[in-house]
Amino acid sequence: MLRLGKVLGRLGWMATVVAMAAMALWWSATLLIASGWPDPWRVVAAVAVALGYLAIAGFIGAGRRRWQAMAAAVVMLAPLMVWWHSLTPSNNRAWQPDVGRLAHATINGDQVTVHNIRDFSYTSEFDYKPHWIDRRYDLNSLIGVDLFAVYWMGPDIAHIFVSFVFKDQEPLAISIEARKELSESYSTVNGLFKQYELVYIVATERDVVKLRTNYRHDPPEVVYRYRIHSRDGREPRAFFLAYLDRINALYAQPEFYNTLTTNCTTSIWLQTLANPGHIPFSWKLLASGHVPEYLYEQGRLDTRLPYSRLQELSLVNPKAVRTGDSGEFSTLIRAATEPDSTPSIDPTSEGPAR
């Protein structure tokens, strides 16, 4: 029993050494990325914190003054935590034009008015004419939810967003993204360090889908559309209202985007909790490119066909390119046609995250 206690004690101290090394890495990266301090001060602060925690790890690993080293770790951590929590999100920054306005909704019984719907027209990815609209929707005319999966860097990572389909109106797409300022570009790493606010882009499909199929070429993006099957017919309404509640909450109180915990797929999964029959959490929600396959396995997509065949039929790009300037974009990309035998874009091609 005494030997077991010693073994557990050693394992505990070893774990503490690993934790101190991890804190050296985390806090030095945090200070470099999130402090906003000018050089060389942020570099000096990052190096000092890293060396401090590595020295603490060294004392603990060597079995020297372990408790004093632990006390020093707590003393170092306190101001870092105070500074970290002082970083607060804001809705008032110099935003890039495509995220310049926040959507919000007015709900009156079955009637919903959505404000600041993005409906830009594009001549290229970065050349567009801004246009924001308001629209009223009748919840009784909501007939389904489509899921879009956008690939640009291989089969494991995708941007996932949904579109709500109505009987007599254009679908309403909602894409959960990082809200970038004028001086910012997207970085997966920066997304871990409170560098972006969270935004729900509410848009027409001829904006948010056509942008990806027709105008993004560096790298090109491959888009698939899947109809989500409702178990009881009431799920689309609850799902839509959960989205609107979240949109209104962000309009009133901003939040930070986080690459791992508050991103397009985890946020969508949280919205599904409004339905009793929501799917269980899975690692495939983090490896976002596998989300459609996971929904298929859960019986939430059309399972009459093998998944590989369903994926072929769900490819949007060829149909979207053929729409040209047609005002019937959403109707045409849902046309029941066979996929092109040679898609113009390879869904497994590599490219930078965006």
C-alpha positions as CSV (number, residue, x, y, z in Angstrom):
1,M,0.0,0.0,0.0
2,L,2.9,2.3,0.9
3,R,4.6,1.6,-2.5
4,L,1.3,2.3,-4.3
5,G,1.1,5.7,-2.5
6,K,4.6,6.5,-3.6
7,V,3.9,5.6,-7.2
8,L,0.7,7.7,-7.3
9,G,2.6,10.6,-5.7
10,R,5.3,10.4,-8.4
11,L,2.7,10.2,-11.1
12,G,1.0,13.3,-9.6
13,W,4.2,15.3,-9.7
14,M,5.0,14.2,-13.2
15,A,1.5,15.3,-14.3
16,T,2.2,18.7,-12.6
17,V,5.5,19.1,-14.5
18,V,3.5,18.4,-17.8
19,A,0.9,21.0,-16.7
20,M,3.5,23.6,-16.0
21,A,5.1,23.1,-19.4
22,A,1.7,23.4,-21.0
23,M,1.0,26.6,-19.1
24,A,4.4,28.0,-20.3
25,L,3.3,27.3,-23.9
26,W,-0.3,28.5,-23.5
27,W,0.4,31.8,-21.7
28,S,3.4,32.7,-23.8
29,A,1.2,32.2,-27.0
30,T,-1.7,34.1,-25.4
31,L,0.5,37.1,-24.6
32,L,2.1,37.1,-28.1
33,I,-1.3,36.9,-29.9
34,A,-3.9,38.5,-27.6
35,S,-2.1,41.2,-25.6
36,G,-2.0,43.8,-28.3
37,W,1.1,45.3,-26.7
38,P,3.8,46.7,-29.0
39,D,7.0,45.0,-29.7
40,P,9.3,44.3,-27.9
41,W,7.1,44.3,-24.7
42,R,4.8,41.5,-25.7
43,V,7.8,39.4,-26.7
44,V,9.5,40.1,-23.4
45,A,6.4,39.3,-21.4
46,A,5.8,36.1,-23.3
47,V,9.4,34.9,-22.9
48,A,9.4,35.8,-19.2
49,V,6.2,33.9,-18.5
50,A,7.5,30.9,-20.5
51,L,10.8,30.8,-18.6
52,G,9.1,31.2,-15.3
53,Y,6.8,28.3,-15.8
54,L,9.6,26.1,-17.3
55,A,11.7,26.9,-14.2
56,I,8.9,25.9,-12.0
57,A,8.5,22.7,-13.9
58,G,12.3,22.1,-13.5
59,F,12.2,22.5,-9.7
60,I,9.2,20.2,-9.4
61,G,10.7,17.6,-11.7
62,A,14.0,17.6,-9.8
63,G,12.1,17.2,-6.5
64,R,13.4,20.5,-5.1
65,R,11.3,23.0,-3.2
66,R,8.2,21.6,-4.8
67,W,5.6,23.4,-2.7
68,Q,7.4,26.7,-3.0
69,A,7.4,26.2,-6.8
70,M,3.7,25.5,-6.7
71,A,3.1,28.7,-4.7
72,A,5.2,30.7,-7.3
73,A,3.0,29.2,-10.1
74,V,-0.1,30.4,-8.4
75,V,1.4,33.9,-7.9
76,M,2.2,34.0,-11.6
77,L,-1.2,32.8,-12.6
78,A,-3.2,35.3,-10.7
79,P,-2.4,38.5,-12.8
80,L,-2.5,36.5,-16.0
81,M,-6.1,35.4,-15.2
82,V,-7.1,38.9,-14.2
83,W,-5.7,40.2,-17.6
84,W,-7.3,37.4,-19.6
85,H,-10.8,38.1,-18.1
86,S,-10.3,41.8,-18.8
87,L,-10.5,41.0,-22.5
88,T,-14.2,41.5,-23.3
89,P,-16.1,41.2,-26.6
90,S,-17.7,44.2,-28.3
91,N,-20.3,44.9,-31.0
92,N,-18.7,48.2,-31.7
93,R,-15.5,47.8,-33.8
94,A,-14.4,48.7,-37.3
95,W,-15.9,45.6,-38.9
96,Q,-15.3,44.3,-42.4
97,P,-18.3,45.2,-44.6
98,D,-19.6,41.6,-44.9
99,V,-20.1,41.4,-41.2
100,G,-20.8,45.1,-40.6
101,R,-24.4,44.6,-39.4
102,L,-25.8,42.1,-36.9
103,A,-29.1,40.3,-37.6
104,H,-31.8,40.3,-35.1
105,A,-35.4,39.2,-35.1
106,T,-38.8,40.3,-33.9
107,I,-41.1,37.5,-32.9
108,N,-44.9,38.0,-32.7
109,G,-46.7,34.7,-32.4
110,D,-46.2,32.8,-35.6
111,Q,-44.9,35.9,-37.4
112,V,-41.2,36.5,-37.4
113,T,-39.4,39.6,-38.9
114,V,-35.7,39.1,-39.4
115,H,-33.7,42.3,-39.7
116,N,-30.3,42.9,-41.4
117,I,-30.4,39.8,-43.8
118,R,-27.3,40.0,-45.9
119,D,-28.1,39.9,-49.7
120,F,-24.9,41.0,-51.4
121,S,-24.3,40.7,-55.1
122,Y,-20.8,39.7,-56.1
123,T,-18.5,40.2,-59.1
124,S,-15.6,38.5,-57.3
125,E,-14.9,37.3,-53.8
126,F,-13.8,40.8,-52.6
127,D,-15.8,42.9,-55.1
128,Y,-19.4,43.1,-54.1
129,K,-22.3,45.5,-53.7
130,P,-23.6,45.5,-50.1
131,H,-27.4,45.1,-49.6
132,W,-29.2,44.5,-46.3
133,I,-32.9,43.6,-46.2
134,D,-35.6,42.8,-43.7
135,R,-38.1,40.0,-44.3
136,R,-41.1,38.6,-42.5
137,Y,-41.6,34.8,-42.2
138,D,-44.6,32.7,-41.1
139,L,-43.5,29.9,-38.9
140,N,-46.4,27.7,-40.2
141,S,-44.8,27.8,-43.7
142,L,-41.4,26.5,-42.5
143,I,-41.2,23.1,-44.2
144,G,-37.6,21.9,-43.6
145,V,-33.9,22.5,-42.8
146,D,-31.0,22.0,-45.2
147,L,-27.4,21.5,-44.2
148,F,-24.6,22.9,-46.3
149,A,-21.1,21.5,-46.0
150,V,-18.2,23.6,-47.5
151,Y,-14.8,21.9,-48.2
152,W,-11.6,23.7,-49.1
153,M,-8.8,21.8,-47.3
154,G,-9.5,18.1,-47.6
155,P,-12.3,15.8,-46.4
156,D,-11.8,16.2,-42.7
157,I,-12.6,19.9,-42.3
158,A,-15.6,21.8,-43.5
159,H,-17.6,24.9,-42.8
160,I,-21.1,23.8,-41.8
161,F,-24.2,26.0,-42.0
162,V,-27.9,25.6,-42.2
163,S,-30.7,27.0,-44.3
164,F,-34.4,27.1,-43.3
165,V,-36.8,26.3,-46.2
166,F,-40.2,27.9,-46.4
167,K,-43.2,27.0,-48.5
168,D,-43.7,30.3,-50.4
169,Q,-40.4,32.2,-49.8
170,E,-36.7,32.0,-50.4
171,P,-34.8,29.9,-47.9
172,L,-33.0,31.8,-45.1
173,A,-29.4,30.7,-44.5
174,I,-27.6,31.2,-41.2
175,S,-23.8,30.8,-41.1
176,I,-21.9,30.9,-37.8
177,E,-18.5,32.5,-38.3
178,A,-15.8,34.7,-36.8
179,R,-16.6,38.4,-37.0
180,K,-13.5,40.1,-38.4
181,E,-12.3,43.7,-38.1
182,L,-11.0,45.6,-41.1
183,S,-7.4,44.8,-40.2
184,E,-7.9,41.1,-39.5
185,S,-7.8,37.9,-41.5
186,Y,-9.0,34.6,-40.2
187,S,-6.5,32.3,-38.4
188,T,-7.4,29.0,-36.7
189,V,-4.8,29.6,-34.1
190,N,-5.9,33.2,-33.4
191,G,-9.4,31.9,-33.0
192,L,-8.3,30.3,-29.7
193,F,-7.3,33.6,-28.1
194,K,-10.3,35.9,-28.1
195,Q,-9.3,37.6,-31.4
196,Y,-12.7,37.5,-33.0
197,E,-16.3,38.0,-31.9
198,L,-18.9,35.4,-32.8
199,V,-21.4,36.3,-35.5
200,Y,-24.5,34.5,-37.0
201,I,-24.5,35.7,-40.6
202,V,-28.2,35.6,-41.7
203,A,-28.3,35.7,-45.5
204,T,-29.9,34.7,-48.7
205,E,-28.5,31.6,-50.4
206,R,-27.6,33.6,-53.5
207,D,-25.3,35.5,-51.2
208,V,-23.8,33.0,-48.7
209,V,-23.9,29.9,-51.0
210,K,-23.2,31.5,-54.4
211,L,-20.2,33.3,-52.9
212,R,-18.6,30.0,-52.1
213,T,-19.6,28.1,-55.3
214,N,-19.1,30.9,-57.9
215,Y,-16.6,33.4,-56.6
216,R,-14.1,31.8,-54.2
217,H,-11.2,30.4,-56.2
218,D,-8.2,30.7,-53.9
219,P,-8.6,28.0,-52.8
220,P,-11.8,26.8,-54.5
221,E,-14.6,25.6,-52.3
222,V,-16.8,22.6,-52.8
223,V,-20.4,22.8,-51.5
224,Y,-22.8,20.1,-50.7
225,R,-26.5,20.4,-49.6
226,Y,-28.4,17.8,-47.6
227,R,-32.0,17.9,-46.4
228,I,-32.2,17.1,-42.7
229,H,-35.0,14.6,-41.8
230,S,-37.3,15.7,-39.0
231,R,-38.5,12.9,-36.7
232,D,-41.8,14.5,-35.7
233,G,-42.3,17.5,-38.0
234,R,-42.0,20.0,-35.2
235,E,-38.2,20.0,-35.1
236,P,-37.6,22.7,-37.8
237,R,-39.8,25.2,-35.9
238,A,-38.0,24.6,-32.6
239,F,-34.6,24.7,-34.3
240,F,-35.4,28.0,-36.1
241,L,-36.6,29.6,-32.9
242,A,-33.5,28.4,-31.0
243,Y,-31.4,30.1,-33.7
244,L,-33.4,33.3,-33.5
245,D,-33.0,33.4,-29.7
246,R,-29.3,33.0,-30.0
247,I,-29.1,35.7,-32.7
248,N,-31.0,38.1,-30.5
249,A,-28.8,37.3,-27.5
250,L,-25.7,38.1,-29.5
251,Y,-27.3,41.3,-30.8
252,A,-27.7,42.3,-27.1
253,Q,-24.5,40.9,-25.6
254,P,-21.5,39.9,-27.8
255,E,-19.4,36.8,-27.3
256,F,-16.0,35.7,-28.4
257,Y,-15.6,33.1,-31.2
258,N,-13.5,30.1,-30.3
259,T,-12.0,27.7,-32.8
260,L,-12.7,24.7,-30.6
261,T,-15.7,25.4,-28.4
262,T,-17.8,28.1,-30.1
263,N,-17.5,27.5,-33.8
264,C,-19.9,26.6,-36.7
265,T,-20.4,22.9,-35.8
266,T,-20.5,23.0,-32.0
267,S,-22.8,26.0,-32.0
268,I,-25.2,24.2,-34.4
269,W,-25.2,21.2,-32.2
270,L,-26.1,23.4,-29.2
271,Q,-29.1,24.8,-31.1
272,T,-30.3,21.2,-31.8
273,L,-30.7,20.7,-28.0
274,A,-34.1,22.6,-28.4
275,N,-35.4,19.3,-29.9
276,P,-35.9,16.2,-27.6
277,G,-34.5,13.9,-30.4
278,H,-31.2,15.7,-30.9
279,I,-28.2,13.7,-31.9
280,P,-25.6,12.8,-29.3
281,F,-22.3,14.6,-29.3
282,S,-19.5,13.0,-31.3
283,W,-15.9,13.6,-32.3
284,K,-17.3,13.9,-35.8
285,L,-18.7,17.3,-34.8
286,L,-15.2,18.5,-34.2
287,A,-13.8,16.9,-37.3
288,S,-16.4,18.9,-39.1
289,G,-16.0,17.4,-42.6
290,H,-17.6,14.2,-41.2
291,V,-20.8,15.9,-40.0
292,P,-22.9,14.9,-43.0
293,E,-21.7,11.3,-42.7
294,Y,-22.5,11.4,-39.0
295,L,-26.0,12.7,-39.6
296,Y,-26.4,9.9,-42.2
297,E,-25.4,7.3,-39.6
298,Q,-27.9,8.8,-37.2
299,G,-30.7,8.5,-39.8
300,R,-31.1,12.3,-40.2
301,L,-30.3,12.3,-43.9
302,D,-31.8,10.3,-46.8
303,T,-30.6,6.7,-46.1
304,R,-32.3,5.1,-49.1
305,L,-29.0,5.6,-51.0
306,P,-25.5,4.7,-49.9
307,Y,-23.8,7.7,-48.4
308,S,-21.2,8.0,-51.2
309,R,-24.1,8.2,-53.8
310,L,-26.0,10.7,-51.7
311,Q,-22.9,12.9,-51.5
312,E,-22.5,12.8,-55.3
313,L,-26.1,13.9,-55.7
314,S,-25.7,16.6,-53.1
315,L,-22.9,18.5,-54.9
316,V,-24.0,22.1,-55.5
317,N,-21.2,23.6,-57.5
318,P,-22.1,22.6,-61.1
319,K,-25.8,23.6,-60.6
320,A,-24.8,26.9,-59.0
321,V,-22.4,27.8,-61.8
322,R,-25.1,27.2,-64.3
323,T,-27.5,29.5,-62.6
324,G,-25.7,32.6,-63.9
325,D,-27.6,35.7,-63.0
326,S,-30.9,33.9,-62.5
327,G,-33.0,35.2,-59.6
328,E,-34.1,31.5,-59.0
329,F,-30.8,30.5,-57.4
330,S,-32.2,28.5,-54.5
331,T,-34.7,26.7,-56.8
332,L,-32.1,25.8,-59.4
333,I,-29.5,24.4,-56.9
334,R,-32.2,22.0,-55.6
335,A,-33.1,20.7,-59.1
336,A,-33.2,16.9,-59.1
337,T,-30.5,16.4,-61.8
338,E,-27.6,13.9,-62.0
339,P,-24.2,15.2,-60.9
340,D,-21.6,16.1,-63.5
341,S,-19.4,13.2,-64.3
342,T,-16.3,15.3,-63.8
343,P,-16.8,17.9,-61.1
344,S,-14.6,21.0,-61.7
345,I,-13.3,21.0,-58.1
346,D,-11.7,18.2,-56.2
347,P,-13.2,18.0,-52.6
348,T,-10.0,16.5,-51.2
349,S,-7.7,19.3,-52.4
350,E,-5.5,21.0,-49.8
351,G,-5.7,24.7,-49.0
352,P,-5.4,27.2,-46.1
353,A,-8.1,27.4,-43.5
354,R,-10.5,30.4,-43.8
